[in-house]
């Protein structure tokens, strides 16, 4: 039976939210039935055996969808009633617990109330001189509340099972309430090819049921079509904004906040800022400079995840993925959306017939220059996810294979380089901009033809400071440093270069394209500036124009 703690901590709103999901599912089934009706109308003039067979299949599908939609409309009222009944049981329980606490009575997990001590009655306790009688009354009340809660759950499950069996025409025991046995969602990390095979084998009813009941897992799987992931993740996005917003409100309302509270509050504000930026972009109507967006993943785990495609990657001739670098995360997701829009527009201006550019905030990036960005571990931890995502783009693409480009900026270029070096990356072009190094000495070590490896760095980009000559350690100040040449003395240099040479250097072996110089910094830093490191997406800049040309499959300058 339900325990006291379980009922006290229960969330009756779960039933309300589930009711809305089932209502959305029924509505979706109705929409699909209407689409089938329109499809039949469009085939009215088609004649012949093949035509009749197609019409019969569509007609049968329309009937099944309509029947299923009508049947599923009975589920939301059941769930709403269950939520209301659970709320009443919870209120009764909490009132009884308050009374027990007031009289210093002990309550067991199964609802029995006992008086373990002799207590001198206070004025507030004087209304119940017979404490044994009070224990008996509270026990009856609590046990009844627990039984009501257990009954609510069992009756709701039975009603939903009966309705789904009737709606689908399956025999009792042939269907699970939420997820059909044949539609068990693949585990995270399953290959995109296996995921696609699984998805393609599901019935329409199974797909819609999974989207309604397990949308978060569906939306995170590489190998699921972009339009489906977008549907699932928009629901996830709304849920995250609501739950994180509620937590932020609770923390802001606290009279005293601990340092941990303040840290969490800053984190919540940052993530909500990113989620709000995504929601705003999703709501924007398509225009010349902004294509239809597709939300391919969103999560608040770790630093957060946000994968957003500008344009449908499954139907575009040219598809690019932008991997951002140090300090990237959900909180800064809005700027990467703008970068993706700018790159898609640049590709269109370069002659791309159809383009999708994806902002891939899909890993935990280093949040500091030192020591974070000097470490390989962040790139190594991201390799499998980036490789699988690129595999998924190939698997779900419709028609002729697309021309795929992966662009890494700053530490993101290190992520792309490590992935290409260690796992191979299913792309036609690699682009490194403002790179600290990509984990190899030469372009031909990236499992990609060197003429398909492109790089650029602005003249004043502070990233150039990752190659700084320093004296050899352990020598007295007066001693000549064998690693640092003196005047007229050529020789090797000891360099700070944790990720390898700049891929835009002449000896790397790739193709170098032009970027504007960028904002000049102070003379003390040799003219280098942080601002120049983020100016590659400036409108009409050489770097943006050339990235657009690479995405479109055109030569650069």
N, C-alpha and C positions, 0 to 999 in steps of 0.2 A: 504494500500500500504506500501511497505518497507519504513522505515524512514531513514533520513540522518545518524543517529548514527548507525543504524543496518547495513547499507551498508559499512560505514567507518570501522566498527569493524569486518565485516564478514571475514571468513577464507575460501577463494576459495579452499584451499588444502583439505578441508573436502570432496569435490566432488572427488578429485583425490584418496584419501584414500578409499572412498566408492567404487569407480570404481575397485580398486585393490581387495577389499573384494568380490565384485560380480564376478570378474574374478576368484578368488580362489574358490568360490562356484561352478562356472561352471566347473572348472577343477576337483573339488572333485566329482561332478556328473559323469563326464566322467570316472574317476577312478573307481567309483562304478559300472558303466556299464561294464567296462572291467573286473572287478572282477566277475560280474554275468556271463559274457561270459566264463571265465575260469571255473566257477562252473558248467556250462552246459557241458563243455568238460569233466570234471571229472565224470559226471553222465552218460556218453555216454553208458556204459555197463550195466547200471541199467535198469531192465525191470519190467513190471507189472503196475497195475493201480496206485499204490502209486507213482511209478517213473514218470509216465506221468503227474500226478497232480503236483508233485514237479517241473518238468521241465517247465510246463506251467506257474506256478507262477514265477519262476526265469526268464523265457523268457519275461513275461509281465513286470516284474520289470526292466529288462534290457532295454526294449523299452521305458518305461516311463522315466527312468533316462537319456537315450540318447536324447530323445526329449527335456527334460527339460534343459539339458546341452546346446544343440544347441540354444534353445530359449534364455537362459540367457546370452549368449555371446553378445547379442545385447545391453545389459545394460551398460557395461563399456564405450563404445564410447559416449553414451548419457551423462553420468556423466562427462566424461573428457571435452566434448564440453561445458557443463554447467559451469564447473570450469573456462574454458578459457573466456567465455562470462562474467561471474561474475567478473573476474579479470579486464577485459577491462572497465566494468561499474564502478568498484571501482577506477580505475586510473583516469577516467574522473571526477568522483565526487571529489577526493582528489585534483586534479588540480584546479577545480572550487572553492573549499573551500579555497585553498591557495590564489587564486586571491581575493576572498571576504575578507579574513583576511587582505591582503595587503592594500586594500582600505577601511578597517574599516567598512565593511557592515555586517548587521545582517542576519543570515541564520536560518530560522525556521526548525523544525523537518521534515516538509513535502516538503522542497526544495525551498520555496519562499525566495527571497532575498529583503531586504529593507534597505533604507538609513535613519537612525534615527537622524543623526546629521549633522550639517554643518561642513565640514572638509576642511582645507586649503591644497591644493594638494602639495604633496612632489614631488621631481623629479621622484621617482618611480611610482607615481600615475598619472603623467602628460599625460600618453598615453591615458587616458580615461577622457577627460574633461566633457563628458555628463554622469554623475553618474546614472541618471535615466535609460539611455539606457543600461549601464553596468549591473544594477540590473535586467533588463528585459532579457538580454542575459544570465546571470548566472542562472536566474530562469529557463529558457528554458533548459539549459544544465543540471542542477541538476535534474529537473523533468524527463527529458528523461532518465538520468542514473538510477533514482529510478524505473521508469517503466521497463527499461531493466532488472533490478535485479528481480523485481516481475515476469516478464515474464519468465525469466530463470528458476526460482523455479517452477512455475506452469507447464511449458512445460516439464521439466525434470520429474516431478511427474507423469504427464499424460502419457508420453512415457514409463516410467517404469511400470506403472499400465497396460498399453496395452500389453507390452511384457510379463509380468508375467501371465496375463490372457491367452494369446495365448499359452504360454509355458506349463501352467498347465491345459488348457482346461476348465477353470472356466469362468462363465458368468461375465460380468461387475458387479463390486460391490461385487463379491464373494471372493475377496482376498485383503488384505492390502499390500501396497508396500513392507514393510520390515518384518512385523511380522504377520502371520496369526492369526485371532481372536482365533482360537482353540488352539494356541500355546502361549498364554500369560504366561510369565515366572513367576513361583511362587515367592512370596515375600521372602526376606531374613528371615531366622528363621523357615521356613516351615519344618515340620518333614521330615526326609530322606525317610520314607516310602511313604509319599504323593508325594514327588518329584519323586521318582522312578516310581510310578504309572503313574504320568503325563508324564514322559519321555517315558516310554514304550508304551504309547498310541499315541505318535506322529508318523506321517508318516516320511519316510526318507527325503522327501523334506522339511518338517517343521523343522526337526532337523538341516539339513544343512543350511537352511535359518537363523535359530536362531544362529548357530555358527558363521555365517558370519556377522550378524547384532547386536547380543547381547551377544557376547562371554564372556565378562567380568562377566556378571551375571550368565551365565551357569557355568563357571569355578569355581565360588565361592559356588555353591550349593552342600551340602552334600546330597547324594542320586543319583548323576549322576555318571556313570561308570568312573573309573580312566582314561581309554584311551581317553574318550571324554573330561574330564576336562583338561587333559594334552594338547590336541589339542587347546582348547580354551585359556588356560593360557599362552601358548608359544607366542600367538599373543599379549596377554596383556603384557607379559614381554617385548617384542620388543617395544611396544608403550610406556611403562614406561621408558625404557632406553632412548628412543628418546626424550620424553617430558622433563624428568628431566635433561637430558644432555643439551638440549637447554636452560633451565632455568639456569643451572650452568654456561654455556658459557656467557649468558647475564650478570649475576652478576659479573663474573670474569672480564668482559670487562668494568665495570663501573669505571670511574676515581676516584670517591669517594664512599665508601661503609659505610652505617650506621651500628651501632651495630646489628640492626635487620637483615641487609643484611649479615653480617658476620655469624650470628647465622644460618640463612637459608642456607648459602653456606656450612657451616660445615655439616648441616643435609643432604643436597643434595649429598655431596661427600661421606658421610657414606652410604646412601641408594644406590647410584650408585655402590659403592664398593660391596655391598651385591648382587645387581642385576647382576653385571658382574660375580661374583662368581657362581651364579645360572646358568647363560648362559653358562659359561665355563663347568660346570658339566653336563649340558644337552647335550652339544656337544661331550662329551667324549664317545668313543666307549665302549661297555660292555667288561668286562674282568673278570678274576677270582676274583678280589678284588672289582670290581665296576660293579654293576648290571645296567640294563636299568633304568634310572630315569623317574619319572612321576611327573609333576608339577601340584599339586592339588589345589594350591591357591597362588596368589601373588598380593600384594597391597602395595601402598606407604602410605596408610592412617595411621595416628598416628605414632607409631614407625615402622610401616611396618608389613606386614604379608608375610610369605613364608612357605608353606607346601609342602615338596618334599618327595616322596616315592622312595626308592631304591629297585626296584622290584615292580611288579604289585600287589597291595594289594587285588585285586579282584580275583586273581588266585593263590595266594600263600597259602601254608599249614600253615605257621607261619607268623603272622603279628605283628609288634611291633611299638609303637608310642613313640618317645622321646620328652618330654616336658622340655625345658631348663629353666633356672632360671634368677636371677638378672642380669641386664644389657643386656639381650638378646634382639634381635630385628633384623630388616632387615640388618642393617649395619654389624652385626656379623654373618650373616647367613652362611657364608662359613665354619666356624668351625663346625657348627652343621651338615652340609652335610658330613663332614669328619667323625664325630662321627657315623652317621647313616651307612655310608659305613663300618666302622670298626665293628659295631655291627652285620650287615648282614653277613659279612665274618666270624665273630666269631660263629654265629649260624650255618653257613654252615659247619664249622669245627667241630661243636658239633653234626652234623648229621642231620640238618634240610634239608628235601628234596627240599623245595622251601621256600624262605623267602622274606618278604618285611619289611624294617625298614623305618619309616617315621619320618623325622625331622619336628616337629610341632611348628613353630614359629607363633602361631595363636592367641596371646593375647598381650596386652600391659603390659610388665613386669616392675617391679620396676627398676629404673635406679640408685638407690643409696642403700647402705647398711642401713644407718640411715638417715632419718626415713623410706625410701621406703620399704625395705625388712622386716621391723618389722611390717608392716601393713597387715591386712587380705584382704583389699579391692581389691587388684590386683587379688588375688586368687578367691575371690567371683565373680568378674566381668568376670572371664574366665570360670566359671563352665559350663554355658549353652553351650558355643561354643565347649568346649572339649567333653562334654557329647553327643552333637549332632554329632560331628565328629565320635566318636566311634560308635554311632548308625548307621551312614552312612556306616562305614566299614562292619558292619553285613549285612545291607540291600543290598549292591551291590555285595557282595561276591558270586562267582559262585561255584556250587558243594557243597561238604560237608563243614560244618562250619569250619572256620579256628581257630587255637589256637592263641588267641590275648593277647598281653602283653602291658601294659602301664608303661613306665619308666619315673620317675620324678627326675631331678637333681637339687639340691640346692632349690631355691624357686619354681622351677617347681614341686618338690615333694609336696610342700604345695598346689599348684594348683590341683594336682592329688588327694591329700587327701581330700580337700574340695569338689571336684566333687564327689568322691566316697561316702563321708559321707552324702552329702545333696541331691544328685540326683541319685546316683547309677551310675555305669560305666560298660558298656557292654564289659568286658574283662575277661580273665581267670586267669591272673596274674597281680599283682601290684608290681613294683620295685621302691624302694626309695634309692637314692645314694647321699651321702653328704648332708643330709637333716637337715634343722633347726627345723623340726617338721611338722606334717601333719594335725594338727587341731583336733586330738583326743588323748585320753590317752592310748587306747589299740587297737590292730589290729582288734578285733572283732567288733569295731564300724565303720568299713569301708564298710559294706555291702558286704563283701568278706570273704570266709573261711580263718581263720588266717594262715593256711598252704599254702595259695596262696599269702600271703603278704611277700615280700622279702625286705631286707634292708642291707646296708653296709655303713661303713664310714672308711676312711683311718685314721691311727693312728695320722698323723700330719695335718689332714685337719683343716683349720682355722674355719670351721663351728662349731667345738666343742666349740668355744668361745661363742656360743649363750646360753650356760648354765653356767653363772658366778655368784657365790655367792656374794652378796653385803650387806652391813650393812642396818639394818632397818632404815627408814627415821625418822627424828624428834627427835632423841635422842642426848643428849649432848655427846661430844667425850669421856668423862670420864665414862659415864654410861655403864654398861654391856648391850650388845646387845642380847635380848632374842632370836633373829632369827639366830644368828651366834654363834655356840658352841665354848666355850673356850677349853683350853687343858684338855683332858679327860672328856669333857662335851658333850655328844651326844645330838643332837637336830635337829630341822628343819632348813632349810636354805631358805632365800629369794633369788629367782633366776630370772635372765633375761631370760625368756623363753616364748616369745609371741605366739609361734605356737605349744606348747606342747612338750612332750618328744621326744628324738631322737628315731626314729623307729628301729634303730639298737641296742637299749639298751635291756638288758636281760628281763626287766619287761614288755616290750611292747607286747610281745606275738606272733610276727611274726617269720619268718625264717631269720636268719642272715647268710650272706655268706662272704667269705674272700675277702679283698682288700689288696693290697700292702700298706706298711706304707706311701709311698709318700715322697716328699722332706721335710727334716727336717728344721724347721724354727729356729729363734734365741731363745736363752735360756730365754730371757725376756718374750717371748710369750709361754713359756712352750714347745718349739719345734714345735708349730703350724705354718703353712704357707699357704698363698693364693695359691701357686703353687700346693700344694698337693690337693687342692680343684678341680683342673681341670685335674688331671692325671689319672682319672678312665678309659680313653680310650687309654692309652699307649699300644703299641703293646706287646703282650705276658704277659700283666698284669693279675693278678688274678681276678680283678674286671671285665675286659673285657671278660675274658674266662667264668666267671660265668654268666654274662649277656647273653652271647651267649647260654649258656646251658639252662637258664630259657626260653629264646625265643624259643628254640628248644624243650622245654618240658622235659628237662633232669634234674636230681638232681644236686645241687651245692655242693661246698666244702667250 
